[in-house]
Amino acid sequence: MQAAPVRAIPVVPYVTAPLRAVEAVLMRRGQEIARRNAWNAVLEDRRRAHDRREAQFVLEAASSRTPRAT
């Protein structure tokens, strides 16, 4: 028993162009969001690095002090 042949339904050109335009707009929006998310991640990494440097400075300053006699 043979399977029925698969027939491709041609897409009318005047339907394809608008669909591609919509897809391009949606993809562009997604790329903008991805770039914004990536930039926010970079900024957050910089903030964390700054906080680490400050904490390291405070810890080193605290550990280098000698305890005072009371």
Long-range contacts (C-beta under 8 A, 24 or more apart in sequence): none
